């Protein structure tokens, strides 16, 4: 019997339906196909494992034999799909576990207080933020890391990318390095260096600097257990803030949005806020292009 954790590899819980397994497989197969990764050997090896996992879990007989010997990895907390009891607490618990995993790989990153809050209560939508010395724990001051409730409508890899983005800020702060300017909005080359150190890729934006974050294959593999936990726990998300009232005017400006496979669309912000918009090519969720 293989020692590979097929459920973690596909990012689905052990009780996942065949529909959920097929959906996860299609998305990962497109993302890691050798043709999409310029012949990268690691991507090719991962692609073969994804196919292997799907072949076993999609076949009832093979899956039954696999499940008979399957043991979830130590430290995982897989939620029951569709269960709403303590849903927010479950997400927060997984976010905290994921931060501990990040600290395991980067010992200079400090302990923090993680919260879930609004990311659309200002002019610029945010997936998260890093706010030093917001909390007092005994005699120690701790940084606050916010993950926006609106950001939970994205996929698990995007949320992990947000945590790693904020971890890069925390690592720079621990080293007393200034990695932003313009009241924390513009990310400079020092931030880029720390982002690459924690395992994320960042692209340059004229307004935000080195801020637009993606999660490389190698990093997704390193945090496969945490990605599976996030996927299982993310059963809810928050609607965008709305001002309401008779004086509110609908904006006619269209928002640029992208999905994990790189496709772009322009869509009304209100339409994107009402419900997730799913990409027909990769089954990923379209999100605002320049969110951080």
N, C-alpha and C positions, 0 to 999 in steps of 0.2 A: 504494500500500500504506500502511495506517495506521501511524503511529508509536507508537500505544498498545501497551503491553506487556500483552497479554491474560492471559498466564500469571501475571504479578505481580498483576494486578488481581483475578484469581480466587483467588490464593494457592495455586497448584498449580505443581509443577515442569513443565518442558517435556515430560517423558516420562509425564505423568499419563494414567491410563486414562480412558475415557469415563465410567465409574462415578464416579471421583474428581471429574471435572469437573462432572458433574451434581450431585453432593453439595455441592460448593463453591458452585455457582450457586444451588441452592435455599436454602442458608443465607444467602448474601449478599443474594439477592433479597428474602427476608423481612425482613432487617435494615434494608435501605435503601429499601424500598418507600415511595413518597410518603405513603401512608395511615398509615405508622408513624412519620413524621417531621414531622407537622403542616405539610406544604407547604414544607418547607425546600428552597430552590432547589439548594443544593449536593448534598443527598441525592438529589434528582430527577435531576440531571445524572449523578451517579455511578450511579444505578439504570439509566439508559439505556446507560451504558458497560458495565455488567455484563451486560445483555441482549445487547448487541452482541458482547461477548467470548464469551458462551455460544453464540450463533448461529454464530460462526466456528469455534470449537474443537470443537463437537459435530458439525459436518458434515465428513466425511472429505476431500472435495475442497477445501473452503475452508481447512481446517486444513493440508493439504499445501502449498497455495500460500502460506499465512502462514508455515509453518515454513521454507520455502525462503529466505525473506528475514529470518527472525527472528535477532536478535542479543541474547543476555542482557545486561542492564545491567552496565556496568563495576563491578567490586567484588563481584558476587554470587558465592555459593558454594553452588550448589544440589546437594543430596545425592541419591544414587540411591535411590529408594523401596525399602524392604525390605532395604537393605544394612546389616549390623550391625557391620562392621569399623570400629573407632574411632568408634563411635556417640557415646559420651560426649564424646570430644574434638571431634567435629563440632558438637555442641550448644554446648559451651563456646566454641568458636571463633566461632559465630554470635552468641552472647550478647555476646562481646567486641566484635565488629564493630558490633552494635546500640548498645552503649554509646558507641562512637566516633561513630556517627551522631547520637546524642543530644547529645554534646558539640559536634558541628558546629553544631547549632542553638542551643546554650546554652554559650557559651565559658567561663563561670565554673565550670561543673561540672568537677571535677578528674578526672585518671586514677585508676583504682581497680584492685583485684585482685578478679576475679569467681570465686566458687566455687559448686559444686553440692553441697548437703548435705541432711541430714534436716530436714524441717520439722515432724515430728510426734514429736520426742523430748522434748517438754515438755507442760505442761498445755494450752497454747494453740497450736493449729496455726498455722504461719506459711508464707506463700508466699515470703517473703524478708525480709532485714533489712539495715540499714546500720550498720556498726560502724567508727567512726573509728580510725585509727592502729593497725590490727591487723598491718600488714605493714611491713617495712623494705626499701626498694629503694635500694641505694647509701646516700646520705646523706639520702634522703627517706623520710618515713613516708606510707603510703597506707592509705586506707579499704578495708575489705573489704565487698563486696556479695555476699550469699548469695541464690541462687535455689534453692528447695527442689526436690528430685527428685520429691516427690509432686506439686508444682505443674505438672510437665511433662505430667501427664495431662489438663490443660486445653487449650484451643485457643491458637493463636499470639497472638491479640489479648490474651488474659488474661495471658500471660507478658510480652508487651510492656508491658502495664499495670503489672505488678509492677516491671519495670525502671524505668519512668518514675516510679512511686511512690518507689522508692529514690533515683532521681535528684533528686526534689524534696527529699528529706532532705539529699542531698549538696550541693545548691545552697544550702539554708538554712545548712548547716554552713560552707560556704565564705564566707558572709556573716556568720558568727558570730551567727546568729539561733537562739534556742531555740524549736524548733517542736513539742516534745513534753514531757510530764510523766509522772508515775507510772512511773518507770523506763523511759521510752520508749514506754509503751503508749498513752497518750492523745495524740491528734493535735489541736493547737489551731488557731485561725484563721490563724496565721502559716503553718502547714503547708498549710492550704487555699489560701492565696494562692500559695505556691510550686508546689503541685500544678497549679493552673490555669495558672500561667506555663509549665510544661513540657508542658501540653496534655492533662491528664487531668481528669476530673470526679470529685469525692469527695462522698459522702453522710455525714451525721452518724449516729453510733452512740452510744448512751448510755454504753457501756463504753470504746469506742476513740476517740471523738471523730470528727474529719473524716478517716476512714480508708478507708471502703468505696469501692473504685476502679472506674471504668468508663472505657472508651476511646472518645472521641467520633469521629464519622465523619471530621472534618477531620484529626485526628491519625493515624488509620488510613491515610488517603490520603497524608499526609506521609511515613509510614514504610512505604509499600507494599512496597518492595524488601526491607526487613528482615523484614516479616511473611511474605513469600514464603519467605525463607531459613529463618526459624524453623519454618514449616509443614513444609518439606522435611526439616529436621534433627531434629525432635521425633519420633523413632521409638521412644523408650523412656521409661519413667517408673518411679518408685520406690514400693514398697509402704509403707504406713504402719507406724510402729513398733508392735510388740506385745510385751508383757511375758512372756506365756506362763506355763507352770507351773501346777500344780494349784490354787494359791490365786487364780488370775485369775478374776474374775467378769465376765460379759458385762453391759454397761450396758443398762438398759432404756429409757434416754432416747433420743428420736429427735432427729436433727440437722436443722436447717433448711438447705436447699440451694436454690440458684437456678441458672438457665441464662442464657445471654446475651440471650435474648428477654424475660426478666423473669419467667418462670413459676417458681413455688416448689413444693417438695415437702418432706415430712418423711420421713427415712429413717434406718435404723440406721447408725451410723458405720462398723461393720464391713462392711456391704454396700457402702457408698460407697467404702471402701478396697480392696475385693477387685478391682474393675474399674470402668472409666468407666460412668456411667449417662447414656444419651443421651436428649435431649429429642425427642419425636416431632414437635414443631411446628417446631423450627428446626435440628435435628441438632446442637445444641450440647451441651456436657458440663455436667452439674450439679456444682456445687462448693459447699463450705460457705459460708453467707451472709456471715459476718463475717470471713472471712480477709483479710489485708492483704499 
